[in-house]
Amino acid sequence: MSDIVEKTLTALPGLFLQNQSVGGSAGVKASFSSRLGNLVRGITALTSKHEEEKLIQQELSNLKATVSAPTTTLRMMKECMVRLIYCEMLGYDASFGYIHAIKLAQQGNLLEKRVGYLAVSLFLHESHELLLLLVNTVVKDLQSTNLVEVCMALTVVSQIFPREMIPAVLPLIEDKLQHSKEIIRRKAVLALYKFHLIAPNQVQHIHIKFRKALCDRDVGVMAASLHIYFRMIKENSSGYKDLTGSFVTILKQVVGGKLPVDFNYHSVPAPWLQIQLLRILGLLGKDDQRTSELMYDVLDESLRRAELNHNVTYAILFECVHTVYSIYPKSELLEKAAKCIGRFVLSPKINLKYLGLKALTYVIQQDPTLALQHQMTIIECLDHPDPIIKRETLELLYRITNAQNITVIVQKMLEYLQQSKEEYIIVNLVGKIAELAEKYAPDNAWFIQTMNAVFSVGGDVMHPDIPNNFLRLLAEGFDDETENQQLRLYAVQSYLTLLDAENVFYPQKFLQVMSWVLGEYSYLLDEETPEEVITKLYKLLMNDSVSSETKAWLLAAVTKLTPQAHSSNIVERLIQEFTVSLDTCMRQHAFELKHLRENVELMKSLLPVDKSCEDMVVDASLSFLDGFVAEELSQGAAPYKPHHQRQEEKLSQEKVLNFEPYGLSFSSSGFTGRQSPAGISLGSDISGNSAETGLKETNSLKLEGIKKLWGKEGYLPKKEGKTGDETEVPPVPQESIIMENVDQTIIKKDQSQVLTQSKEEKEKQLLASSLFVGLGTESTINLLGKADTVSHKFRRKSKVKETKSGEKTSAQNMPCSYFSSSSDVTYEDDYYLDTLQDRGDKELNKFSLNSELLDSESLTELPSVEKLSSCTLSTPSLFTDDMEGLHSPSSTAASVANEISLASSLLEETSEHMHSDLVEVCNNETISVSSYKIWKDDCLLVVWSVSNKSGLELKSADLEISSAENFKITEQPGCCLPVIETESIKTFQYSVQMEKPFTEGNLFGFINYQMMDTHSVQLEFSVNLSLLDFIRPLKISTENFGKLWLSFANDVKQNVKMSESQAALPSALKTLQQKLRLHVVEIIGNEGLLACQLLPSIPCLLHFRVHGDVLALWFRSSCSTLPDYLLYQCQKVVEGS
């Protein structure tokens, strides 16, 4: 059916032209239809830009007069709009026609409306003011019964609608997901994908409909839904593991050629659909053995079938190889993927060779033997005439760099840098060289010389972090103080040697590095005095090619050296010259140096030797100004008033109109599981002058979502927001797998050819032995074991605790779930479901496909949503033998009784504080580990209880929690016990504080203990923490509430429909107070004020206003994340989710 609609759209222009030729004047038709052709021919015949501009300006003048004339018909307007589009495409301003394009989209017939929509989508951008006039037209067309009008409206919505206008059309687009026509459903899915890109929290509540789109009977609708799922899985893959079976089944049907032939490209079945599915599977199977096992067969089939000699099959093979190395490894698949990489690398075609190098670059850290197999090809690519091939080869060498081949690889990179003139390449490569030099430098001399080359070649275009990190490395030093002094001394000697060279130009950033190092560490020199160093710096200061910023660095270095110099005429001369400089910065530095020299002792205390990394004590309260303030107040000066107090007084004195917007849509939110607004946003003031949209009379002016252009100070300047999505590139895995079966015949063949090699080939062989040293099996990293730690040449002094990482493969170090019985498997599934419910996904059903669905003949036979909801993933065979035998009624009853007694005995001790329920996190046949949270006033206390279920004593019990990002973890006394007695319970406590606002995180830990036979056992566990765990009531007065409200800039608003049990405001606020740990400040009529804080001291103010069964929420805070998160939690509580 979609094909018929598209063909109808294609035929419409011809039909309308026929109608025009019959009913209209032939002379007028010819006149208007030929003007575009005449314009194009006239422009192409011109010979200069000036003539073109003159002709276009004349044409625009004529068009402006035509579109403004009252006698202009819609057909004439359509012809004028096409010429306006052409003029805009050439770069000339035709803004006078924007409003006429909107009118044409509103008033014309199908063809004229299509031209109007096309012009609007080309003329206007998402933040254009005139876009507001298009909303009613789009809403009307979305409600039309004409398929073409609905398609045009959905297209323009997905192109230019901003997030402020989403609430106006979102319900209508949701309804189109149930439309009977495939093309309407597909365009609706694409429109929702656009909404998810710009405002993901506004479409969170319709995730269930996304799953229906994935199971749509039309292939185009299903393919459109993959765009949304790829993005959501990229952000949070754990929430969509249950869909792995669905994606695998779809890919099997695509690879098997069960799709309509319309989706084939050069006899390849739906190649772009295959690539999208492979990328999704790669994200789902990463570091997950159970999920990866579901996709092994279909990946094997994809590798086998993609054998056609066509470019698109190479793209599928490349993506398939990428997926194979992204998921949990399987040796047979890895071997097949390695052969595909070899075919790419050895191909004479440049594009395929580039794909091979790119794939090899990705997998090289997992399988270093692949580089050994193709080392001669990689050497040849270093001298390839194509710069892209050469650059990708250097990227590959960067990945395989180690302490043994560092010098050769860095030399190759520097040689390429000296030949390259592209700024992007220079910035990229100098960063890599600096990183490798710091990580693998063989000695101090090589490190300093390499960094000098980096600063010389990189110049002023390199990233500022490179010189900053280098200087920080010198300042912070290493664990060995002797090595610190040697490195600093060699740097000083090197820079003095460089400054002695005549007629040599150095980049400004390099001169800044030199000046800082000489100013800090020249005292280490024995053969040169500080006066001689100052003299060399003075010569640079007098050089006209040195920038003002660099001169400031040089003068700072001279100031640092002045206390070490006994007497220097150079310093006096420098002060005399720069105290009269026209450069205010240099004049300031010179006067500072002049006054400091008058007090040598003060100068030495302010500029101590080798104290650049010492912590400075800052007087944040500016207490040294207290005397000045007291003196001014005694003379009648006005006392200081905080900003919020001044703002409050200003508002009370002025009588102006209220310019606050009636509704604000949500900003894009980074966390998932968020429900979107149920209705249009609602704003409310504390004073009670609330404007509630949706509740006013129907004849009132609707201003929801309007961009604020006027304020109390007049017209607000336009502020461009940041655009673009930041796509987080997933980190390259650090583990690799040993390829046991290396092709011995290739090695023997290479050895036999060594005798007949030419001189050039021998040189390549020698280079290969230098580049690929250290990549043999003795240094290979096993993907299933621990990764080898690299010993850095320069290791900075650690100031923070590093996070514990790495997998453990021994029996005692494996997670307890690996050895659990079937009851543990059931528990893990329940825990996973509970976690999803905690994230606000209770309304999402689990859609997955079991093995019986693999026999479907085509995608049109995919099961319905009702059938999918009853399907589950098959359990691995490891847990399928004798499952019923593991559960006995007596053991179950005993375990339940023990858990009840354990929970009652532990939780009654914490009755003075609110706490969570006791949850088991790990167990085996010997012990059981449970945890619960205690929400104390100043922190979150996490308690782990360890129950000894065996009849033996456990010795050396030690529970440790790994360091976690964004959390500060403090161990309470008693976390290491010598003995846990038989059938006893011991508790371990850790206090947790959130250092940076974060919506959700996990604490990972393990418990070690020894059995009586000295056998050591380790169990791992994890506990989920959310931002709500760190929310506490904030007790403030109504007056302080008002002052704080004016001082906060981050706010969000939303309308929520209350349930029947919460129809009254006090009832709703009481529920919120209990469930979210809020403080009710005051209830004033139909408005309520609440306050809370995010530990340790980030406040958030909550304003509620009720009207009927609608509750208007308005939250403000100094933190941008907190109001958005609390709004979502309040919406869940109020709506009874």
N, C-alpha and C positions, 0 to 999 in steps of 0.2 A: 504493500500500500504506500510505503514511503517513496518508492520509485515513481508511482503515479503522480504523487503530489509534487515531487521535484521536477518531473517532466512538464507538469502544468505550469510551474513557475517559469520554466525556461521558455515555454510557448507563449506566455502572456504578452511580452513586448510585441511580438509579431501580430497577435490578435488585435491589440489596441491600435497599432499602426494601421491595420486594415480598416478598423472602425473609423479612425480619424480620416483616412483617405476617402471613405464613402460619405461621411457626414460633414466633413469640414471643407474649407476652401483649399483647393489644391495649391493656389499661389501662396497662401499664408503658411501651409505645411512645408512647402519646399523652402520658403524663406527661413523658417526657424530651424528646420532639420539640417540645412546646409551651412548654417553659421558656425557650428562647432567644427565642421570639416574645414571651412575657410580659415577659422582661427588657428587650427593646428597646422595647416599648410603655410599660413602666413608666418608663424613663429619659426618653422623649420627652414624657411627661405632666408631668414635674417642672418646677418654675419657678425653682429656684435651684441653684447649684453645691453648696451644703452638703447639700441633699437628695439630689443625685446621688451625692456621695461616700458618704453614709450608706448608700444603697441598694447601691452597688457593694461596699462593705466587707462588708455582710451577705451578698451573693452570693458573694464570695470566701471568706468563712468557711465557707459551706455547701459550696462546691466543694472546699475543702481537706479537709473531713471526708469527702466522698464519695470523692475519689481516693485517700485514705489507707486507706479501709475494705477489708478483705480480700475482702469479698463483691462488690466492684464488678467487673462484667463488662467485657470489652473494648468491647462496644457502648455501655455506659454511659460508659466512659472516653472514647470518641470524642465523645459528646454533651457531656461536661464540657469536653473540650479545645476544642470550638468556642466555648463560652461564655468560656473563659479567653482565647482569642484576641481575642474582642470586648472584654473588660475591658482587655487590654493595649493594644488600639488606642485606647481612651479615655484612656490614660496612667497606668493604675494598675498597681502591681507585682503580678505573679502568678508570681514566681520559684519558688514551691513546686511549680508544675506542670511545670517544665522537665524534670526527670528522668522524669516520667510521659510526657511527649511523646516522649522518646527510647525508653522502653519500648514505647510504642504503635507506633512505627516498627519496632521489632524483632520484636514478637510478633503483631501483628494480621494479618487477611486484607488483600486488596488495598485495599478502601475505608478500613479503619482504618489501614493503613500509609500511605495517601495523606494522611489527616488528620494522622497523626503527623509525617510529613515536612514537611507544610505548617506545622505548629506549630513544629517545630524551626527551620525557615528563618526564621520570623518572630521567634522568641524569642531565638535565639543569634546572636552575632556572631563574626567570624573569630578573635578572641583569647579566646573564652570557654573556661573550663576544662572544662566538661562536653562539649565537642565531641569530646574524645578518645574518649568512650564510643560515639560514632557510627561510628567507623572500621570496626570489624568488621562492623557491619550494612551499611554501604555496600559493602564488599568482597564480602560474601555476595550482595547484590542485583546487583552488577555481574556476578557469575558465574552468575546465575540464567538459566534458559531462558525465563522469562516476560518478554515484551517490556515489559509495564507496569512491572514491578519494576526492570528495567534503566533505563527512561526516568526513573523517579523518582530512582534513585540518581545518574544523570548530572546531573539538574537540581539536586539538593541540593549536589553537588560543585561545580558552576559558580557556586553562590550563596554558600556560606559556608566552603568549605574553605580554610584558610591554607596558606602555602607550606611549613610544616613537615610537613604531612601529604601533600604531593604525591607523594613517593616511594612511599607505600603504595598508591596507586591508579593511578599513571601507566602501568605496564605493562598493566593491565587496560583502561584507556581507549585506549591505543594499539591494542590488539587490536580494540576496537569500531570502529575506522576501516575494518576489513575486513568488518564485519557485513553481512549480506544485506539488512537492512531500512534504508530511507533515513532514517527518523526517528532510529534509533540512531546512524547515521553523523553526522547533522547535530548531534545533541546532544553527541556525542563531540568534534566539531570546536569547538563552542562552549565545552566544558569546557577544551579545550587553549588556546583564546583567553584564557580567564580565567587559566590558568596562565602564559601569556606576559605578561599584564599584571602579575602580582605577582612572578614569578620567571622572567624570560625565558631565563636560562642553563640552566634545567632542561629546556627543550624544544628546545634548539638541535639536538640530535642527530636529531630527527624532522622536519627541514625537508623532507626528500624526501617524507614522507607528506603534508605540507601541499600539495605540488605535485600529488600524486595526488588530493587532495580538490578542488583547483581544476579538475581534469579529470573529476570524478565525473559519472556519467550522470544523476544527480538534480540538478535546478536548486537545490533547497534546500541541499544539501551544498555545492555550488559557491558559493552566495551567502554561506553561513556562513564559508567559507575566505577571502572577501574582507576580512573584519574583521582577520584576522591579517596578511594581506599589506599592507593599508593601513598598519598600524602599523609593520611591518618596513620598508616602503619609505619611510615618513616618517623613520625613523631612518637608513637607508642606502639611498638610491635606486640607487646605482651597482651594487649587488650583484644587482639584479633587472631590469636592462635587457633581458636575454634573454627575459623574460616579456611584453614589450610586445606582441608579436604575438598572444599568447594573450588578453590583455585586449582588444585591438582586435577580435579575432574574436568574442569573447563579446559585446561591446557591439554589434557589427553585427547579431548574431542577435537580441539583445534589441530593438534599434531596429526591426528588420525584422519584429517580431511573431512570431518563431518559437518563443516560449516557450508553455507551456500557458496557457489563458485564466484559470486560477486566479490567476496572478500579475498580471493586469491590474487597474488601479484607475481606474474611470470611463473605460474604453476606452483608457487609457494603459498601454503594456506595461511592467510592473515598474519604476515610477518610482524607487523607492528603490535598486534595483539599478543603474539608470542613473546616479544621482547618485554612488554609491560608486565605480563604474568611472571616471566622469569625474574624480573627485578623485585616483584612483590614476594616471590618465594625465597629469594636471597635474603630479604629482610626478616622474614618469618623464621627461617631456619638457622639464623646466626646464633651460635653457641647453644643450640637446643637439639639434642640428639633425638628426642622423641618426635619432634616435629619434622626434623630432617629425614627421618626414616620414611615418612609418608611420601616424600617427593623423589626418592632415589630412582624409582622405576621410570617416572615420566621424564626425568632429566637424562637418563640413559637413552630413552626413546628419542628425545630431542636431539641428542648428539648423533644418534644413528641415522635419523631421517634427514638432517640438514647436510646433505652431501652434494646438492646440486651446485654446479659451477656458476654461481650468480652472486652479485654483490650483496643482495639482501640476505642470502643464506649465510654469508660470512658474518654479517651483523648478528644474526641469530646465534651462530656458533660462538662468537665473542661474548655475547651476553650469557650464554649457557656456561661457558668456562668461568666467567665471573661469578655466576651463581654457585657452581660446584665448589669453588674455593671460598665462598662466603659462608656456606652452611657447615654443619658438623661433618667432618671428612669421612669419606668412604674410599678405600684404596682403589677399587676397580674404577670408580668414576674419576679419581684423580689421574690414573694412568691414561684413560681416554682423553681427558682434558689436556694433559701434557702433550699428547700426540697432535691434538688440534693446534696447540701453541706452536709446536715445531713446524707444522705445515705453514702457518702464518709467517714465522720468522724466516724460513728458507724460501719463501715465495719471491720471484723476481719482481712482482708488482709492488710498487711503492706503497699503495694504500694498505695492502695486506701485510706488508712488512711492518708498517706503522702499527697496525692492529696487534701484530704479534709482539712487538716491543712493549706496547701499552699493557697487554695482558701479562707479559712476563714481568713487567714492573710491579703489577699488582700482586702476583703470586710469589714473588721472589723470596719474601721473608718466610713464607710457609714451606717452600720447596727450593732451597738454594741449589740443588743438583741440576735444576733446569738451566741455570746460568752456565754451569760447567759443560753441559751438553752442547750449548750453542755459543761457546766463548769466542770461537774464531769468527762467527757471523757478527757477533757484537763488536769485535775489533774492527771488522770491515765497515760497520755502520758508523764508527767514529769518524771515518774519512769519507762518508757518503756526501755526494754533492747537494742533496736536499737538506736544508737546514732543519726542517721539522724532524727528519729521521735522526739527525745528529743530536738535536736537543732531547729527544725522547731516550736516546741511548745514554746521554749523560744523566738523565733522571733514573734510568735503570742502574747505572753505576753508583749513584747516590744511595740507592736502596741496599746495595751489597757492600757498602763501605765498612771496613773494620780496622782494627789497629795495625794490621799487617799491610794493607794496600792503600792506606790513607794518602800517602805522599804521591803515589802515581795518579790516583783519581783526582786529587785536588789540582795537580799539575795539568791534567787534561781539561779540567773545568776552567782554569785560568787561561789556558791557551784559547779556548773557545770564547772567553770573555773579551780577550784582546782583539778578536776579529769581529765581534758583534757590535752593532751600533743601535740595536733596539733597546729602548729603555726598560720595557717589561722583562726582557731576558736578563738584563743586567741586574735589576732588582731581585729577580727570582734566584739567580745563580749565586750572587754574593751572599744572600741569606743562607743558602745551603752550605757554601764554603765556610762561612763563619760558624755555623752549627757544627759541622764536621771537625773543624779545627779545635774548637773547645772540647769536643767529645773524645777525639782520638789522637790529639797532638802527641808526637813521640818525644819532644823535648821543648824546652823554653825557646830556644833560638828559632826553631822551625815555626812555632806558634806565633811569635812576634813578627817574623818575616812574612808569614802568610797573611796575618791581619793587616800588615802594612800594604801588601798587594791588594787586599780587599778594599781598603780605604782609598787607595790610589785609583783602582779601576772603577769601583762603585761610585766614587765621587759624591756629588751632592744629591744624586737621585736615589741612593740606597735608603732603606727604611731606617728611621731614627733609632729604632730599638737596637740595631747592630752596634753602633758606637756606645750607646748607653749600657748595653750588656757587657761590652768589653771593659768599660771603665768600672762598672760595678764588680766585675770579676777581679780586677786589680785591687779594688778598694776592700772588698770583703775578704779576699784571700782564701787560703785553703787550711786544711788541718795541720800542714807542715809549715811552720813559720820560716824555716830556712829556705824552703822553696818559694815562699812568698817574696822574700827579699831578693832572691836571685832573679825571679821573673820581672820584678819591678825595676831592678838595676839594669837588666838587659834592655828593657823597654826604653829607659832613659838614655842609655848609651846609643841605642839605635836611632832615636829621634834627634839627638845632638849631631850624629853623623849625617843624617838626612838634611838638617838645617845648614850644615857646612857646605853642601853642594851648591854650585853657582848656576844661575839661570835655569832653575828647576821650579816648575809650578806644581803646587799641591792643591787638591780640592779643599774647600773651606772646612768641611767637617773633619778632614784629616788634620788640618791645622788646629782645630779646636781640641781634638784628642791629644795632639802633641802638647799644646799649652797646658792642659789640665794635668797630664802626667808629669811634665817638667816642674810645674808648680807644686805638686804634691810630693814627689819622690826624688828631687834633685839632691836632697840632703844625703842620699846614699852614695853619691860620687866622692871619690877620694882625690882624683886627679884634676877636677875642675871645681872652681869656687862658685858660690851663688852669684857673684858679680859677673862672671863670664856668661853664665846662663841668662842673666837679665839683659846683658848686652845683645845676645842673639835674639831674644824676644823683642828688644827695642827695634832692631832692624826690621823685623816683621811688622811692627806697629807703624813704621814709617813707609811701608810699602803701600802704594796706592791700589794695588790689585786685591788687597785684603778687605773683606767686607766689614761693615760696622759691627755686626754680631760677633765675628771672629776677633775683632780688636777688643771687644769687651772681655772675651775669654782670655786674650793675651794680657790685658791689663789686670785681670783677676789673678793670673799666674804671677805677675810681677809683684802684686800686693802680697801674695802668699810668701814670696821669696825675700821680700824686703826685711823682715825681722831677722833672717839668717845672715844678711849682708851687713858688714860692720859699717861701712860708709860707701855710698855709691853716688857719683855725680850723675850717672845715667838716670837714676830715679828723680833727682832734682830737676834735670832737664825735661824729663817726661811730665812731671807735675806742671812745670811752667807752660809747656806746649798744650796740654790737654785741658787745663783749667780755663782756657779761653777758646776751647773748641766749639764749633757750631753744633756739634752732635751733643744733645742734652744727656744722653746715656754716658758717653765718654767723659763729659764734664763732671757728671755726678760721681763716677768712679774716681776721677782724678782728685776731686775735693775730699772724698772719703780717705784716699791714700794720704793726702796731705795732712789731715787732722789726726789720722792714726799714727803717723810718724812722729808727731809731737809727744805722744805717750807710748813709749816702746813697750812698757810692761803690759799696758792694756792691749796693745797690738798682738803681743805673744799669747795672751790669754784668749783673745778672740780667734786667732789663727794658729792653733797648736800644730805641731808636726805629726803627720800620719794619724789624724783623727777625723778623716773625712767620713767614716762610716759610723761614728759614734752617735748615739741617740741624743737629740736636742730636747731640752725642757722648754716648752712653749707656755707662756702665761696667757691662757685663753681669755681670762677675765680682764686683761689689761690693767692689772692692779697698780702698775707704775704711774697711771694717769689719775689716780684717786686724788692726789693733791691738786692737780690742775682742775679737776671737776669741782672739788670743794671750793676752790678760789672763785671759779666762775659763778657757782650758785650763790656764794656770799655777795657777789656783785649784782645779783638780780637776774641772772640767766635762767631761762626756762628749763625745767628738768626734762630728761629724755623720756619720750613716750614710745612704747613698742609700736610696731607696724599695725597690728590688729586694732590697737586702741585708736590710732590716728584714723584708720579706715572707718571705724565705728562712729567716731565723731563727725567725720566727713559725710557719712550717709545720713546721720541724724539732722545735720544742718541743711543739706540740700534736699529740695523737693523735685525729684526728677521721675521720669517714667521708668518702669521696670523693663529693662532690656534683657533680662535673663531668658534663655530659650526655654520653651515649654517641654521639650524632650531631647534627651541626648541618647544616641545609640551607644552600644558597648564598643569599646576599643578592642582590638584584636588581643586575644588572650593566649598565653603559651601553654596553659595546662589543659588537659583533656578531661572528658567526663562531665563537662559543664552543660547544663541545660540552658537553652536560649530563652529570650523573653517570651512570655505568653501573650503579650499584647504590646501596645505602643507605649513608649517611655513616658513617664509622668514626673513632673518636677514639683517641688514644694518648698516654700520658704518657712523659716522657723517662726516668723511673726504671724503666720496664719494666712498670708496672702498667697494661697496656693492656686495654681492654675492646673486643672486636671483635664487633660485631653481625653477624649472619648466619653466624657460625662457632660459635656456642654451641649447646648442646643445645636440642632443640626444646621441651622442657618448661620452659625458663627464661623469666623475665619479660621481655617485649620492650618496651623504653622508647625506641625510636628516634623522634626528632622531637618528644619531649615538651618542653613549655615549662618552663623552669627557674623554679620558684617558691620553692624553699628553697635556702639556701646555708650557708656556714660561719658566717655571722652571724645565722642564723635566717631568718624569712620575708622574701623580697625584695619591696619595694614595686613595684607595677605601674607600668610606664613605658610610656606611650602613644607609639607610634612615629608618625612623620610619615606621613600618608596622602595619596593623591591623586597623580595623574600630572602632571608638569609638561610641559605641552605647549609645545614651542618653536614660537613663531609664526615662520614663515619670513619673512625680511626682504623688504620690498617692493622690487621691482627698481628700479634707479636709471636705467635707460635707457628711452627712448621712441622712437616712430616717427612720422615726419611723415606726416600724412594729406593726400595731395596733392589729392584730389578733394573739396574742400569744396563743399557745396550752395550754389551762387551764387544760386539763386532765393530761398532763405530770406533771404540778406543783402539782396538788392534789395527784398524785401517789407518787411523791417524799416526800410530807409531811406525807403521811400515812406510808412510809417505815422508817421514822426517828426513830420511836419507837423501831424498831427491828434491828437497825443498830449495827454492831459490833464496837469495839473500834477503829479499823483501819478506818472504814468508817466514823466515827464521826470526826476523825482527818482530813480526806480528806474534809469533809463538812466544817470544821472550816477553812481549808486552802483556800477553794473555796470562802468562805465569805470574806476572806482577799484579795484574788487576784482580785475578780470581783466587789469589792465595787466601787461605782461611775459610774457603767455602766447601771443604771436603766433609766427609761424614763425621770426622772427629769434632767439627764445630757446628754440625747441623743441629737445629733446634727441633725437638720432637714435639709434634702438635699435641700428643696425648700425655705429655709429661711437663715438667717445669721448664720454663724458658731460661736460657742461660743469661745471667746478669752480666752486663757490659761494664767493665771497670773504666771509668772516665779518667782521662789524664788530669783534668782540672775539675775537681769536685768542690763546689762551694760549701761553705759551712752551713749546715742545715739549721734553719730557724723554726721550722715547723715539722711536726711528726709526719712521716710519709705514710700513705695509706697502704695497708697490707693488701697484696694482690697475689695472684697465681693460683692455679688449680693443683690439687693434691690427688694423686692417683693410687696411693697405697690403700689397703683395706681399712686401716685405722683412720685415714684422713679423708675418706670419701664421705659426702653428706649422708646423713642418716637415712634419707629417703631412698638411697640406692639399695639398702639392705632391709627395707621395711617390708612387712607383710601386706596382705591385701587390705587390711584395715587402714594401713598408712596411706595406701593409694587413694582410698575413698576419702580419707581426711584431707589429703592434698587437694583433691578436686573441690571439696567443700570450701577449703580455705581460699582457693582461687575464686570461687563464686562469691564468697563473702567480700573479698577484696574489690571485685568489680562493683558490688553493691555499695561499698563504701565510697566509691568514686562517683556515685550518682548514675550508674548504669542499670538500675534495677529493671527499667522498662525494656531493656534489650533482651530478646530471646537469643538462644544459642543456635545458630544455623551451621551445620556441618554435614558432610556427606560421608556415609559409610560405604563399604565395599560393594554393596548391591547397586549403587548408583553408577558404577563404572561401566555398566552394560548399556547405558543410554545411547541411543542412535544419533542424536544430535542435540544441540543446545536447546532446541525448541521442546525437548522432552525433559528438561530439568524439572525436578519436583517443585511443587508449590511451596509457599512459605510455611503453610500448615504442616506439610510433610517434613520439611527441613527441621522444624522446631522439635520434632520427635526423634531426630537422628543424632547420634553421638559418635565421636571418634572411637575407633576400635582400640582396645587396650593391648599393649605390646605383649608378646608371648611370654616374657619374663614373669608376668604376674597372672597368667591365665590357668596354670595348672593347679587343680585342687583348691579353687578359691573358697568353696563353701566349707571345706574342712578346717579352715583357719578360724572360723567363728563358732564358738560354742556358747549356748545361753548362759551357762554358769560363769564363764570368763567374762562375758559382756556385762552381766549384772555386777560382778565384783569390781570391774574397772569403773563402772558408773558410780558405784558407792564410794570407791576410793577418791574419784575426782570430786564428788560432792563434799566429802569430808575435808579434802585438801583445800577446796575453794573457800569453805566456811571458816576454816582455821586461819587462813592467810588474810582474807579480806576483812575479817572483823578487827584486825589490828590497824586498819587504815580508815576506820569509820569517820575520823575527824576531817578527812579530805575526800573529795570526789575521786572515784577510781573506775577503771574499766573492769570488764569481766576477765576471769582467768581463762587463758587460751593456751592450749598445748602447742608448742612450736617444734618439738623434736622428741623422739623416743626410740628406744630399742628394747631388747629383752631385759636389760639391766637397769636403766634409769629412764626417767621421764622428765623433760624440761618444759615448764610452762612459764608464761609471763603475763603481767598485767601492768597497767599504767596508773600512776598516782599523779593527779594534776595539782601539784603544790602551788602556792602563791607566787613563788619566785622561779620555779623551774619545773621541768617534767621529770618525774622519778620513775624509771623503768625497773621493775623487780622481776627477777628470774628465780623461780623455785625449782630446785632439783630434788627429785624423789628417787630414793634408792629402792627399787622393787625387788632386788635379789636378796638372797640369804647370806650374802658376803659383804664384808666391809670394803669400801672403795677408798683408795689412798691417793694423796696428792691431787685432790680435785681443784681444778683451776678454771675459772670462767673468764674469758677475755672478749672484749668488744673491739672490733677494728675501728680505726679512725674513719669518719665519714665526712664527705664534703658538705658544707653548710651547717654542720652540727659540731658543738663543743661537748665532749663527753668526759665526765669526771667520775673516776672510780671511787666508790664508797668503801670504807673498811670492811674486811671480811670476805673478799672475793677470791681468796685462796685458802682452802681448808686442808689440814693434814689428813683427816679421815671423815667419811660420810658413813654413819653407822647403818646397820641393817634396818630396812623398812623405816627410814627416817627422812625428814624433809629439811633441806637447807636453802636459804635464800641469799641471793646476790643482788646488790643494788647499784645502779648507775644513774647519776643525774645528767640530764641532757638539756642543752640550751641551743637555740637556733641563732647562728651568727649572721645569716643572710636569709631574708624571706624566701621561702621555697614551698611550693604547694604540696609536695609529697616526696618522701625519701624512705630509705630502708637502713636499718642497723643490722650489720652482719657480725656474727660472733661464733665462738666455738667453745666447747667444754672438754677439757682433758682430764682423764682419771686413769688410775692404775688398778688392775685386778690383783687378787692375792698372788697370782703366779707372775707378777711384775709385768704382765702384758699391758701395754699402753693403748688406750682407745680415745679417739677424738670424734666428736659429733659437731656438725655445723648447723646453724639455725639463722633465721632472720626475722625481724620485727618491722612492720610497716608503721611509719610516722607521717602524720599530716600536719598541715598548718594549724588545724583546729586544736591540736594537742597543746599548742603554745598560746592560745587565746585565754585571757583572764579578764574578769570584771574590772572596770576603771571607775572608781567612785569619785565623782566630781559634782559640783553644784551646777544649777541651771545657768548662773551667770558665767562661770568658767566655761561651760559648754558653748555659750554664744561667742565668747572671745576666741576659743580654739577653732570654732567653725569658720570664722572669717580668715583665719591664718592658714588654712589647709587649701591646697590647690587641686589635689587629686580627688575627683568625685565620680560616682556612677549613680544612675537612676533607673528605676524599673517599676512597672505595675504588676501586681500579683493578685490572682483571684484566691480568696480565702475559702477554706473548706467550711461546711455547715457548723462544725463543732467549734470553729474559731471566729464566729461572726462578729463578736465584740472585740474591740481593741485591747482591753486588759487581758482577755483570755489569750489572744495571739501573742502579746508581749510576754506573758508569763511562760508560755511554751518556748519562746525563743530564749528567754532568760535561763531556763532550765537546760535546754539542749545545747546551746551554744556558749554558755557561761558568760552572759552579758549582765550589765548593771543597768537597771531602769532608773534614769535620772529623774524624770517627771512625766506625768500624763496630763496634758492640757486639752480638755475637750476631746476632739477627735484626732489629736496629734499626740505622739509619744516620742520621748527622747531617751536613747540608750547609748551607752559608752562601753568600750572595751579597749584592751591593749594587747599588742603582740609582744611577748616577752623578748627582751627585758623592758623596753619602754617606748614602743611605737603605738601611739593612740589612734583610735578610729571612732568616729562619731556617727551614730545611726539615727536618722529621722524617719518616723513612720506617720502616715496620715491615712485614715480610713474613710471610704465613701461607699456606703452600701456593702457589697461583698468584695470590693476592690481595695487592696492595700498598696499605697504608694510608698516606695522605698527610695531613700536618698542618703547615701553614705559618703563621708569625707574622711581623708587621712593624709598624713604626710608621705605615706608609702603608696606607690601606684598599684602594687599587687594586692594589698590587704582589702580595699573596698570591693574589688571585683570578686575576690574569693568569698568574702562574707556575704555578698549579695547572692551568690549561687547557693551557699548554705542556707540562708534565710528563705530563699525561694523553695528549696527542698522541704524545709520544715513547714512553711505556711501552706504549701500546696498538698501537704500530706504524703510526699513521695518517700 
